Amino acid sequence: MKIIDDRVRELVYRIEDPAQADKVDDATRALIQRLRENCAHPSVLQRYRDYPEAQAVMEPLPLGQDGYVPGFDLLHEEDAFWACWCKYGIVASKQVIPPALCERALKRVYDLALAISQGRWDMRRPETWAAVPTDAQVVALLSRGFFEIYHDAFLAELRSSVRAYLHHVLIWGRPELWTTFDRVGVKLHGHEDAGALPLHVDQNPNVHPSFHTVQGVLALTDCPKERGTYVGVPGSKHLFADYAGMAKNLGEYVELDRSSPVAAILESAAQAFPLKAGTFLSWDSRTTHANSANESNEDRVVAYIAAGPAREEDGDAARARADGFRSGLGSNVRNAMMHASKPPRYTDQAAVSAVREPEQLNLLGRLLYGFERYLAV
């Protein structure tokens, strides 16, 4: 039994057809209903019951002949997608968004930098980098490779891509999902903040010892290793418990202690995952990961996108999401799937709101954002 069958494929093609734009919500409603039926099949339910304890394999994930992650066609390669997810705790889908959307999103990122800085900060011109906007606490809009924009029409369009949604349905085995409220990653070539992030996990085993969440990166530019790309340790979720002694508090971020007995094992197995623009890669948050430095002559731009089970009965989570959407600012409320780093982060709400392009959410977007309930579909 598969989640994605001929009926699902038919509805996806209908949703993606510009000529049927006025019928997208109807097709989305039918899609969710079909996915709900397929996910309720006993064999599918058992597949997802077994996943948390599935034995992973710590070996390299095969790359394509061009050196990039090939990614799966999720409409036709569900079995291979699932086998990869179980084996490595890392999986990628190809062509999740079309080239035209990548280009629009990329242009919007640069345009936002110019707009917020009132034309003074052009990320494509190093001579303007000192003019990066800062808030009252002198926190920069771009720091550590994170561009602190959490809400805009282009992000909503990426998050509510039907293929990105299906990618997460295959990971979770359910259609009732909320998208994360996360930001964009930008590593400018030659910039002081274009360095690598160290190996770490973003789930604390002292708080959540088993499968709890996923993370994802959507490439908006080609991301070869030298340009800065995702780095992961395939199959490392079975060593997740070793991070318990490395956690300094109950926060989600736990950096690998290089004096730990498992450090050499994890470091030697770390693999770069070069991504083509439009490829979407996700990982089980128990997986040790990092990213590489941008040592190229081009910028690296990605969107951090993930989804997880909707918590429609959790009023506090729903309110936190609504508040975050209204403010447009980042906040770290993991129960509400709001994935910002801990303070400091950019907090000039007036500057962000002044240039924000209002989101035009279709039915799938409203469901993923938590503004409509799946129970009503």
N, C-alpha and C positions, 0 to 999 in steps of 0.2 A: 504494500500500500504506500502510495506517495502522497505528499502534501500538494505538490504542484502537478496537476493533471491537465488534460486538454481544455477543460472548462476554465481553469485558472489562466492558462496561457491565452486563451481567447479574450478573456476580460482584461488582461494586462495589455495586449495589443490594442484593445479598444480604448483603454485609458490613455495610452501613449499616442493615439491617432489625433492629430490636430483638427481633423475634419469632424471629430465627435466631441469637441471640447465642451459642448453644452450638455453632454450626457455623462460626464466624468463621475459625478456624484452617484448617479444610478449604477454605473458600472462598478464603482468602489463598494457600494452597498452589497451588490451581488458577489463581488470578490470576497469580502469579509465573511459573508454567509457561507460561501463554498469552502473557504479555508477553515472555518469553524467546524464544518462537517468532517472535512478530511483529517483535521487534527484530533478529532474525537475518536478516530478508529482505534481499536484496542492495540494493534501492532505499533501505531504511531505513539500512543501513550506510553507503551512499554519502552520504546526507543529513548524517550526523554527521561523516563524514570531511571534508566540505566546509565545515562551520560555522566552524572556527577562523579561516579566512581570508575568510569571507563579508564582503562590502563593506557596511558600515553607512552609514546616512544620518543626518546631523546636522540633524534638523528636529523640531519639536514632535510628541509623540505625542498623537493626538486624545483629548480627554476627552469624557465624556457631557454631555448637556444640563444635568444637575444640577451640573456642575463637578467630578465625581468620576471617577476612573479606572473605566471600565465593567467591565473584566475579561472574560475569556473563560469560557464554559462548556466546561471541558476535556474533558468526555465527548462533546461534539458539535462542537467548533470547533477540532479539532487543526490543520488547515491554517492557520487564521487565527492561532492561538497561535504556530505555528512561524514564520510570515512576520513576525510582530511581533518575535519574539526575534531573528531574523536581521537585520531592518532596524534595530532600535533597541538591541539588547543589553539590553532591559528588557521584561518581560512580566508580566501579572497575570492571576490566575484569580479568579473571583467565587464567593462562597458556598462557600469551601473548608471552613469549619467552620460549624455552625449557630449561630443566635443564642443558644440555651441554653448552648452550650459557651463562647461568648464571655463570657456573663454569669457562668458559674461560674469561669472563669479570672480574670476581673476581680475578683470577690469574693475569690478565693484570694490574689491579690496584696496586697490591702489587709489581709486577715486575717493573712498572713505578717508584714507589717510590725508589726502589733499583737502577734503572738505572740513574735517575736524580741525586741521591746523590752519584753516583759512588760506590755503595755498602755499604755506611756508615749508611743509614737510612732504617732499616727493620721495617715496621709498626707492624710486628708480634712479635718484640722483644723490650719490654719497655726499656731495657738498652741502646738502640740506639736512643731513641726518641729525645734526645737533639741535634742530628745531622740532624734534619729536614732541608732541603734546604731553604735558604732565598735569596731574590733578593737584589739589590743594596739599596733598601729602607728598608731592614730588614723585609720584609713581608714573612711569612712562606708559604710554599706550601700547608700545611694543617692548617687551622685555623677556629674556630667556627663550626667545623664539616663539612667544605667544602674542598674538595680536588680539587685544582684549575687547573684541566685539562679539557679543553673544546673541544679538537679535537684529535682524534686518531681512528684507524680502528675499535676498539671495540665499541666506542661510535656510529660510523656511522652504525654499524651492528644493534645495539639496536634501534637507531632512525628510521631506515628504515625497521624494522620488519613489515611485511604486517599486522599483527594483531594489532600492535600499531597504524598503519596508519588507519585501519578500526575503531578502538576505537575512533579516533579523527573525522573520517568522520561521525560517529553517533552523536557526540557531536555538530558538526558544520553544518551538513546537506549539505555538499559540498565536492567534491573530491580534489579541488585545494587548497592544504595546504602547508605551510612551517613549518618545524620543528624548534624548538628553538635551540639555541646554548647555552647550559647550561653545568653544570659540574656534578661531582660525590659527593655524601655525604658519609663521613666516620666518624663514631664515634668509636674510639678505646676504648676497655674496660679498665677502670682505667686511661684514659687520662684526663688531666685537661680540655680539650675542648669537653668532651663528655656530657656536660650538656644539659638541655632542652632549646629550644627557646621559648620566650614568645608569647602569643596570639597576632595576628596582621593580617593585610590584605596587599596584595601586589598590590593594585590598589587604587589610590587616588580618592575619590569621588568628589573632587574639580576639577579634570582633566577629569576623565571618570566616570560619575555618573551611567551609566547603564552597561549592560553586554558588556564586552570588550575583556576579555582574560581568558584563563584557565591555570592551572598549573598541574603538574603531577609528581608522584614518582613511579619508577619501582624498586621493591625489588630485589636485587641480592643475599641477604641472607634472611633467615627467620627473620622477625622483630616483635617478641612479644613485648608487652609494655615495659618490663623491659630491653629489648635490645636497645630500642629507636625506636619509630615509629611515623607515622603521627598522629597528633591530630587535629581534626576539630570540628566545631560546626554545625551539620547538620541543614540545613534550615536557617542559620543565614544571608543569603544574604539580607533578608528583613530589617535587621538592619544596612546594609552597610552605609546608609546615615549618621548614627550617627558618623561615623569616620571623617566627614567633619571638625568638630570642634577640632579633635585630631591631624590633620595633621599640622606639623610644617613648611612644605614647599610644593613644588609641586612634590616631589619625590614619587615613587610608594609605598615604604614601610611606613606603618602607624601602629605604635604599639598601642595596646589597653591601654587607660588611665584608670588605675584602680580606679580613682576617678569619672569616668563617671557613670551616672545613669544606663547605659546598661551593665556595667562591671560585676556586680553580675549575671545578667541573662546569659551572654555569658560564664562566668567562670563555672557556675553551669551546663551548657549544654555541655561543652567540652567533647569530647569522643575520646578515643584512638582507632586507627584502626590497629590492628595487621595484618601484611601482610606476606603471604607465598612467598618464592622466586619465581619469575616469575609472580607475581600478579602486575597489573598496576592500580594505583588509580589516578583519576583526580578530580579537584575541580574548580568550578567557582571562579574566583579571588575575587569576592565580599564576599566570605565565610571567616569567622574568623577561623584561624588555627594556628598551632604551631607544635612542635614535642617534644617527651619525651626524658629524659636523658637515656643514656646507663648505667644501673646499674647491668649489667650481667657480665659474664666471657667470652663473645664472642664479636667480632666486628660486627658493623652494617654497611653495605655497600649498597647504593642505587644509582640509576641514576636519575637525574632530567630531565624529558622529557615532552615536550608538543608540541602542534602544533596549528596553527591558519591560517586564510585565507591568501593565498599567495598574496603578493603585487608586482606583476610582472611589473606593470607600474610605480612603485616608484623607480626611478633610484638611489636615495640616499640610500634607504634601501638595494637594490641589491648590490650596491658597498660596503656598510658597511659589509654585509655578506661575500662578496668575500675577503675583507681585513682581517676580523676576521679569516676566514678559512686559509688564507695564513700565518698569524702571529701565529696562534695556541693559542692565548691569549684570555682571557675573556674581554668582553666589554659590557657596559650597554647601548644598543641602542634598546629601546623597540619597536619602529616602525619597526625595522628589526628583531624582536624576538630574540635578543641577551640578554640573561638574566643573567648577572653577577651582583654581588653586587657592591655598590659604592666603589671607592678606599678607603683604600688600598687593592690591590689584587696582586698576584704573577705575575711579569712581566719579568722574565728572559727568553726572547725568545730563546736565543741560547741553553739554557739547555733543554727547552721543545722541540725545533725543532730537537735536536740531537737524541732524543729517540722516537720521534713520528713515529708510524707505519702508512704508507700511507693508506688512505682510498681507498677501492675498491668499488666505487659506481655503483650499477646497475641503471636501469632507474628510479625506484621509489626513490632511494637515490638521484639521480641527480635532480629530480623534487622537492623533499622535501628540499634539500639544496638550491634550487633556481638557479642551474647551467643549467637547461633546463626549457623550458616554457611549461606549461600545454596546452596552445593554440595550440601547435604543435602536441599534442597527439590526 
